[in-house]
Amino acid sequence: MMSSTTEKSVLICAKAFPPVVGGVESYSEHTAQAYLRCGVTPTVLTSFPGESGWTNREYPEGKIDVLNVGTGSQPKVLARLARAARSQTRANRFTFCHATTWRAGVALLPWARTPRTAVTVHGREILINPFYLRPVLRRALPRFDLVASVSNYTGARLQQEFPDLQNSKGRIVSFNGLSYRREACLHTPSFDRPKVRIYSFCRLVERKNLLNAVRAIALLKDKRLPVPFEYVISGTGPLADEIRAAIDRLELHDHVRMTGYLPDSQVIENFKNTDIFLHPQVAAVSDLDIEGFGLVIADAMSFGAAAVVGKDGGPSDFIEDDQTGLIVDGGSVEQIAGALERLVSDEKYRQRIATQGRAWCLDNLSWDNHVLDIMKALEV
């Protein structure tokens, strides 16, 4: 679809792309838009439910050609992506190629020998794989000119899992950007609401550790704090019923409510009205299911929320304990409750943590910088 006369262009091979909702899917869209802003024309090959074929996506930055190869079994989807990658690399002179996950990169690599190639490593996708895919991963990663990790934590886990990994261009760490930078910059945080709102927005799975979050709220309720508070949980996932049962059992209906799925517009409004963002993540599934970065945490901080996060995973890259947020042992309900109690009870302390965290995120997290890091490392 892309014109071969474009000065700079990138072929993006993505596991999925919106309208599918998720961390990696959002990453693919954010990077494609950032490439446009940086003067690079992206073409996206991807898979998501719905009608297959080419679409032309309209964004404020411009238009992006997206090819949906359709859904199906993983081998079938990879085969379709591979055929699409072969066709596109034969028809167009892309300046470079970018696989947003290593599995999507497997479909790209056989046809991307001339352009320089990059792959992004997020975290759990390099740790949780069937035994038969690990040799494929081990062979695939060294063939990329660049492996870009989204956090130092992810980069360290990559080194731990694949100590013999060598790349012709090497490895870099480049943080994710913010999902709602414009809205966050225009927002003026409020620190004197009559009721302190604690908020969690995430997929309701084991590593997010919201059962311990609810238990911590029960401890907080029993302390009868002089400042009123509420806890709001947004998101869907397999643990939703178990979390509801815990709320029932602990008699927390006056303090805790679950909203389920929310559209982006409502998520932004919730961020604007959040005082404390609670994300006490842990490393689950024998320390393999990890939080590679924690974009939703950074998003909440950018609107002026004071963050309470678990010690495991990538969030420690952008949260310094007692400075830009509070870091707790997610396995300790008492530590979670203690951090919340301090923030709820002390408005000046909460404001200091929130203000410093917001400033750090707005100053340091940018999708434009992320793609420029990749381009610089690839020398394109």
Secondary structure, 3 states (H helix, E strand, C coil): CCCCCCCCEEEEECCCCCCCCCHHHHHHHHHHHHHHHCCCEEEEEECCCCCCEEEEEEECCEEEEEEECCCCCHHHHHHHHHHHHHHHHHHCCCCEEEECCHHHHHHHHHHCCCCEEEEEECCHHHCCCCCCCHHHHHHHHHHCCEEEECCHHHHHHHHHHCCCCCCCCEEEECCCCCCCHHHHHHCCCCCCCCCEEEEEECCCCHHHCHHHHHHHHHHHHHCCCCCCEEEEEECCCCCHHHHHHHHHHCCCCCCEEEEECCCHHHHHHHHHCCCEEEECCCCECCCCECCCCCHHHHHHHHCCCEEEEECCCHHHHCCCECCCEEEECCCCHHHHHHHHHHHHHCHHHHHHHHHHHHHHHHHHCCHHHHHHHHHHHHCC
